Amino acid sequence: MTTKRQKYTREFKLEAISLVVEHKRKVAEVTQSLGIGTSTLDNRLTRYLASKFMKGMG
């Protein structure tokens, strides 16, 4: 049995990141309210923060 992966818009992803970074909400709280997996948001946050860090170095 296979499951189809959910696709999210860029806006949805950025809003989820914003809730954690700018609004200081907990990852678990955001994932539960949006119905996404914790590891999904963790991975997005890691990529987002890494890109912000790299931009700051350049």
Backbone as CSV, one residue per row, in Angstrom:
resi,resn,N_x,N_y,N_z,CA_x,CA_y,CA_z,C_x,C_y,C_z
1,MET,0.837,-1.177,0.000,0.000,0.000,0.000,0.884,1.244,0.000
2,THR,0.655,2.134,-0.931,1.437,3.356,-1.006,0.559,4.554,-0.666
3,THR,1.217,5.586,-0.173,0.492,6.815,0.118,1.038,7.916,-0.768
4,LYS,0.168,8.817,-1.165,0.581,9.921,-2.016,1.115,11.052,-1.140
5,ARG,2.261,11.588,-1.527,2.858,12.684,-0.764,2.054,13.957,-0.968
6,GLN,1.906,14.683,0.109,1.202,15.957,0.077,2.113,17.020,-0.518
7,LYS,1.578,17.881,-1.380,2.347,18.992,-1.934,1.814,20.282,-1.344
8,TYR,2.725,21.119,-0.887,2.354,22.376,-0.263,2.857,23.543,-1.101
9,THR,2.104,24.629,-1.100,2.521,25.816,-1.849,3.673,26.500,-1.132
10,ARG,4.370,27.318,-1.858,5.482,28.087,-1.293,4.972,28.977,-0.152
11,GLU,3.807,29.578,-0.359,3.221,30.457,0.653,2.917,29.696,1.946
12,PHE,2.395,28.475,1.814,2.081,27.652,2.978,3.355,27.338,3.756
13,LYS,4.405,26.982,3.037,5.682,26.655,3.676,6.259,27.861,4.409
14,LEU,6.218,29.027,3.757,6.754,30.232,4.378,5.937,30.654,5.596
15,GLU,4.631,30.469,5.534,3.787,30.800,6.679,4.098,29.886,7.862
16,ALA,4.299,28.610,7.607,4.643,27.669,8.678,5.969,28.063,9.328
17,ILE,6.955,28.428,8.517,8.250,28.862,9.034,8.091,30.151,9.833
18,SER,7.297,31.066,9.318,7.065,32.343,9.987,6.438,32.161,11.368
19,LEU,5.533,31.218,11.485,4.885,30.977,12.771,5.909,30.578,13.837
20,VAL,6.932,29.852,13.435,7.961,29.416,14.384,8.995,30.515,14.604
21,VAL,9.517,31.078,13.524,10.628,32.023,13.616,10.177,33.393,14.133
22,GLU,9.140,33.947,13.547,8.738,35.310,13.888,7.717,35.382,15.025
23,HIS,6.839,34.402,15.087,5.779,34.433,16.097,6.112,33.591,17.328
24,LYS,7.302,32.975,17.308,7.823,32.217,18.464,6.910,31.082,18.928
25,ARG,6.198,30.446,17.991,5.376,29.298,18.354,6.229,28.039,18.291
26,LYS,5.881,27.044,19.066,6.624,25.790,19.087,6.339,24.988,17.822
27,VAL,7.365,24.254,17.364,7.234,23.438,16.157,6.071,22.455,16.307
28,ALA,5.990,21.787,17.448,4.927,20.804,17.664,3.543,21.447,17.580
29,GLU,3.420,22.645,18.108,2.146,23.362,18.076,1.755,23.717,16.637
30,VAL,2.718,24.198,15.869,2.460,24.590,14.478,2.119,23.372,13.629
31,THR,2.876,22.300,13.791,2.613,21.112,12.970,1.248,20.523,13.274
32,GLN,0.861,20.541,14.530,-0.445,20.011,14.893,-1.559,20.883,14.323
33,SER,-1.416,22.200,14.422,-2.470,23.087,13.935,-2.579,23.074,12.410
34,LEU,-1.464,22.840,11.713,-1.481,22.821,10.250,-1.663,21.416,9.668
35,GLY,-1.554,20.409,10.515,-1.730,19.040,10.038,-0.573,18.521,9.210
36,ILE,0.644,18.942,9.559,1.834,18.446,8.858,2.738,17.734,9.860
37,GLY,3.667,16.957,9.357,4.573,16.204,10.217,5.641,17.089,10.827
38,THR,6.065,16.726,12.022,7.104,17.483,12.718,8.407,17.477,11.925
39,SER,8.779,16.333,11.390,10.034,16.266,10.634,9.959,17.108,9.362
40,THR,8.777,17.235,8.794,8.600,18.070,7.601,8.948,19.517,7.915
41,LEU,8.387,20.027,8.994,8.664,21.417,9.361,10.100,21.576,9.853
42,ASP,10.618,20.605,10.584,12.016,20.659,11.030,12.962,20.777,9.837
43,ASN,12.709,19.977,8.807,13.557,20.017,7.609,13.471,21.375,6.913
44,ARG,12.276,21.917,6.806,12.113,23.233,6.176,12.815,24.317,6.981
45,LEU,12.679,24.255,8.290,13.343,25.242,9.150,14.859,25.167,9.012
46,THR,15.386,23.962,8.972,16.832,23.774,8.820,17.313,24.394,7.518
47,ARG,16.618,24.125,6.426,17.001,24.701,5.123,16.869,26.221,5.127
48,TYR,15.784,26.722,5.719,15.558,28.161,5.782,16.657,28.852,6.584
49,LEU,16.947,28.339,7.763,17.963,28.955,8.611,19.353,28.856,7.996
50,ALA,19.644,27.756,7.327,20.941,27.596,6.654,21.078,28.622,5.527
51,SER,20.014,28.852,4.776,20.092,29.818,3.680,20.252,31.236,4.224
52,LYS,19.580,31.549,5.349,19.734,32.867,5.964,21.169,33.057,6.461
53,PHE,21.740,32.000,7.030,23.099,32.053,7.528,24.086,32.277,6.379
54,MET,23.912,31.551,5.290,24.817,31.661,4.156,24.704,33.045,3.502
55,LYS,23.496,33.600,3.450,23.337,34.952,2.886,24.045,35.978,3.749
56,GLY,24.024,35.763,5.062,24.673,36.688,5.978,26.192,36.659,5.869
57,MET,26.734,35.544,5.394,28.184,35.399,5.276,28.711,36.017,3.982
58,GLY,27.837,36.190,3.015,28.273,36.655,1.696,28.231,38.081,1.564
